[in-house]
Amino acid sequence: FHLPADGTAVEYVGTLSQSNGPDDQAPLSWMCELSIKSVGQEQAEFEGKLQPCRWLEIKSLTGKETAAGIDPGPVGARIYKVLVPEIKIVDDWKDEDGIPNEMMPIVRGFRRLGEEEVQPITTPALRFYPTISLLSSYIEPEVVATTDTPETLLQGQSITARRMKGKMVMESQRTRSTNEAEYWVSKDVPFGLARWMVTVTTDEKDSAAPVSEFKPVTIKKVDMKLRRIRDNAESELVTE
């Protein structure tokens, strides 16, 4: 939603659960961590001219909780380092040209998935949903409250935020995915997010059946809270 001073980082922690429909009495659950850092500034060519850009590093961990922290296993860790034009970080669901912010445009970038080697990102944009976060970009989200106090894990600090709701539905002949989110956006928090809760319901039916025959087959829920804000952040991903 906005860019903080370079060297700033935010950290979130929460839970992810998955059930096989609303009657599942034993859903699977995992711990989640997400961090976002600003780790450098430079001028780079974007849309035909040199523009101020920012290196952002996003790290996601999902796995079982252990005494040493989250164990992501061989596939539960993802880290991205991308050079982003500063003009493309906006506090709205669309940019100044009216284009929805479904993906973050990038000049160049790198990623490491699980225990694989670092690879260059060859696409001109980075998509958040669903690999980085179940929180997506929502067209015309609802402002539930202009001033609210989200629950966070910050010690001795209260955050004032804008409470938002969003919904996204993707449907084919056989499947329908409904993403419903509640999230808090604050200028007190670097990059903007203080907390988010998302429910993604996947319904299925026979391809020839009417829409009324859709039945839920999986339900994913995530609840993430701001844990820490820190300075002097450095890049973790070695790209040279």
C-alpha positions as CSV (number, residue, x, y, z in Angstrom):
1,F,0.0,0.0,0.0
2,H,3.0,2.3,0.6
3,L,6.8,2.3,0.8
4,P,8.6,2.9,4.1
5,A,12.2,4.0,4.4
6,D,14.7,1.7,2.9
7,G,16.0,-0.8,5.4
8,T,12.6,-1.3,7.0
9,A,11.1,-4.7,7.6
10,V,7.7,-6.1,8.8
11,E,7.1,-9.6,10.1
12,Y,3.8,-11.4,10.5
13,V,2.8,-14.7,12.0
14,G,-0.4,-16.8,11.9
15,T,-2.1,-20.0,11.1
16,L,-3.4,-21.8,8.0
17,S,-6.0,-24.5,8.1
18,Q,-7.6,-26.7,5.5
19,S,-10.7,-28.8,5.8
20,N,-12.6,-31.1,3.4
21,G,-15.9,-29.2,3.5
22,P,-17.9,-27.6,6.4
23,D,-18.5,-30.9,8.2
24,D,-14.8,-31.9,8.4
25,Q,-14.1,-32.4,12.2
26,A,-10.3,-32.8,11.8
27,P,-8.9,-30.0,9.6
28,L,-5.2,-29.8,8.9
29,S,-3.3,-26.9,10.3
30,W,0.1,-25.2,9.9
31,M,2.0,-22.2,11.2
32,C,2.8,-19.4,8.8
33,E,5.3,-16.6,8.8
34,L,5.6,-13.8,6.3
35,S,8.2,-11.0,6.1
36,I,8.6,-8.0,3.8
37,K,11.8,-5.9,3.6
38,S,13.0,-2.9,1.7
39,V,16.6,-3.8,0.9
40,G,17.9,-1.3,-1.6
41,Q,17.1,1.6,-4.0
42,E,18.3,2.3,-7.5
43,Q,17.3,4.0,-10.7
44,A,16.1,1.6,-13.4
45,E,14.4,1.7,-16.7
46,F,10.6,1.2,-16.6
47,E,8.1,2.0,-19.3
48,G,10.8,3.6,-21.4
49,K,12.4,5.9,-18.8
50,L,14.6,5.8,-15.7
51,Q,12.5,5.8,-12.6
52,P,13.2,5.4,-8.8
53,C,12.9,1.7,-7.9
54,R,13.0,-0.3,-4.7
55,W,14.4,-3.8,-4.0
56,L,11.7,-5.6,-2.0
57,E,12.3,-9.0,-0.4
58,I,9.3,-11.2,0.5
59,K,9.7,-14.4,2.5
60,S,7.0,-16.9,3.2
61,L,7.3,-19.9,5.5
62,T,4.5,-22.6,6.0
63,G,5.0,-25.7,8.1
64,K,4.6,-27.4,11.4
65,E,5.6,-25.6,14.6
66,T,8.7,-27.0,16.4
67,A,10.8,-26.0,19.4
68,A,13.1,-24.2,16.9
69,G,10.3,-22.5,15.0
70,I,8.5,-23.4,11.8
71,D,9.8,-26.5,9.9
72,P,8.8,-25.7,6.3
73,G,10.1,-29.0,5.0
74,P,11.5,-29.2,1.4
75,V,8.7,-27.1,-0.2
76,G,7.2,-24.8,2.5
77,A,9.7,-21.9,2.1
78,R,9.5,-19.2,-0.6
79,I,11.6,-16.1,-1.0
80,Y,11.4,-13.4,-3.6
81,K,13.6,-10.4,-4.3
82,V,12.2,-8.0,-6.8
83,L,13.0,-4.5,-8.1
84,V,9.8,-2.6,-8.1
85,P,9.0,0.8,-9.7
86,E,8.1,3.1,-6.7
87,I,5.2,4.7,-8.7
88,K,3.4,1.3,-8.8
89,I,3.1,1.0,-5.0
90,V,-0.3,2.7,-4.4
91,D,-2.9,2.7,-1.7
92,D,-5.8,1.8,-3.9
93,W,-7.2,-1.3,-5.7
94,K,-6.2,0.3,-9.1
95,D,-3.4,2.5,-10.4
96,E,-3.7,5.9,-12.0
97,D,-4.5,4.3,-15.3
98,G,-7.4,2.4,-13.8
99,I,-5.7,-1.0,-14.0
100,P,-6.5,-3.3,-11.1
101,N,-3.5,-4.1,-8.9
102,E,-3.7,-7.8,-9.4
103,M,0.1,-8.2,-9.8
104,M,3.1,-6.1,-8.8
105,P,5.1,-4.9,-11.9
106,I,8.8,-5.6,-11.6
107,V,11.9,-4.5,-13.5
108,R,13.7,-7.8,-12.6
109,G,13.8,-10.2,-9.8
110,F,14.9,-13.5,-8.3
111,R,13.3,-16.3,-6.3
112,R,14.2,-19.4,-4.3
113,L,11.5,-22.1,-3.8
114,G,12.1,-24.6,-1.0
115,E,15.6,-26.0,-1.2
116,E,16.1,-25.2,-4.9
117,E,18.8,-22.9,-6.3
118,V,18.1,-19.2,-6.8
119,Q,16.4,-18.6,-10.2
120,P,15.8,-15.3,-12.1
121,I,12.1,-14.3,-12.4
122,T,11.4,-14.0,-16.2
123,T,7.9,-12.5,-16.0
124,P,7.3,-8.7,-15.9
125,A,5.2,-8.9,-12.7
126,L,4.9,-10.8,-9.4
127,R,1.6,-12.3,-8.5
128,F,0.9,-12.7,-4.7
129,Y,-2.1,-15.0,-4.8
130,P,-2.1,-17.9,-4.1
131,T,1.6,-18.9,-3.7
132,I,2.8,-16.0,-1.5
133,S,-0.5,-15.2,0.3
134,L,-4.1,-16.2,0.2
135,L,-4.8,-12.4,0.5
136,S,-5.5,-11.2,-3.0
137,S,-6.2,-7.9,-4.7
138,Y,-9.9,-7.1,-4.6
139,I,-11.9,-4.9,-7.0
140,E,-13.7,-2.1,-5.2
141,P,-13.2,-3.5,-1.6
142,E,-15.6,-2.3,1.1
143,V,-14.4,0.1,3.8
144,V,-16.0,-1.4,6.9
145,A,-14.5,1.3,9.2
146,T,-12.2,4.2,8.5
147,T,-10.7,4.0,12.0
148,D,-10.3,0.6,13.8
149,T,-7.8,-1.1,16.1
150,P,-6.7,-4.5,14.7
151,E,-5.4,-7.2,17.0
152,T,-1.6,-7.5,16.6
153,L,1.3,-9.1,18.4
154,L,3.3,-5.8,18.8
155,Q,4.3,-5.2,22.4
156,G,3.1,-2.0,24.0
157,Q,1.9,-0.5,20.7
158,S,-1.6,0.1,19.4
159,I,-2.2,0.5,15.6
160,T,-4.9,2.6,14.1
161,A,-6.1,1.2,10.7
162,R,-8.7,1.2,8.0
163,R,-10.8,-2.0,8.2
164,M,-11.5,-3.5,4.7
165,K,-13.5,-6.3,3.2
166,G,-12.9,-7.9,-0.2
167,K,-14.3,-10.7,-2.3
168,M,-13.1,-12.5,-5.4
169,V,-14.9,-15.3,-7.3
170,M,-13.3,-17.4,-10.0
171,E,-15.6,-20.0,-11.7
172,S,-15.4,-22.6,-14.4
173,Q,-17.8,-25.4,-15.6
174,R,-16.5,-27.7,-12.8
175,T,-15.0,-25.6,-10.1
176,R,-15.7,-22.3,-8.2
177,S,-13.3,-20.6,-5.9
178,T,-14.6,-17.9,-3.5
179,N,-12.0,-15.8,-1.7
180,E,-13.4,-13.6,1.1
181,A,-11.1,-11.4,3.2
182,E,-11.1,-8.9,6.0
183,Y,-7.9,-6.9,6.3
184,W,-6.6,-3.8,8.1
185,V,-4.6,-1.1,6.3
186,S,-2.5,1.4,8.3
187,K,-0.1,4.2,7.7
188,D,1.5,3.3,11.0
189,V,2.7,0.0,9.6
190,P,5.5,-0.2,6.9
191,F,4.0,-1.4,3.6
192,G,0.5,-0.9,5.1
193,L,-0.9,-4.2,6.4
194,A,-1.6,-4.7,10.1
195,R,-3.7,-7.9,10.0
196,W,-5.6,-10.1,7.6
197,M,-8.1,-13.0,7.7
198,V,-9.0,-14.9,4.5
199,T,-11.3,-17.8,3.7
200,V,-11.0,-19.6,0.4
201,T,-13.8,-22.0,-0.4
202,T,-13.5,-24.3,-3.4
203,D,-16.7,-25.8,-4.8
204,E,-17.1,-28.6,-7.4
205,K,-19.8,-30.0,-9.6
206,D,-20.2,-32.1,-12.7
207,S,-19.4,-30.0,-15.8
208,A,-22.9,-30.4,-17.2
209,A,-24.7,-29.8,-13.8
210,P,-26.3,-26.4,-13.0
211,V,-24.6,-23.8,-10.8
212,S,-27.0,-24.8,-7.9
213,E,-25.1,-28.2,-7.7
214,F,-21.8,-26.7,-6.6
215,K,-20.8,-28.3,-3.3
216,P,-17.8,-27.2,-1.1
217,V,-14.9,-29.7,-1.2
218,T,-12.1,-27.7,0.5
219,I,-12.0,-24.7,2.8
220,K,-8.8,-22.9,3.6
221,K,-8.5,-20.2,6.3
222,V,-5.6,-18.0,7.2
223,D,-5.3,-15.5,10.1
224,M,-2.1,-13.4,10.0
225,K,-1.1,-10.7,12.6
226,L,1.7,-8.2,12.6
227,R,4.5,-9.4,15.0
228,R,7.4,-7.0,14.6
229,I,8.6,-3.8,12.8
230,R,12.4,-3.4,12.5
231,D,15.1,-1.3,10.9
232,N,18.5,-2.1,9.4
233,A,17.0,-5.0,7.4
234,E,19.4,-6.8,5.0
235,S,18.8,-9.1,2.1
236,E,18.8,-12.8,2.7
237,L,18.7,-13.9,-0.9
238,V,22.2,-14.1,-2.5
239,T,21.8,-13.3,-6.2
240,E,25.4,-13.0,-7.3
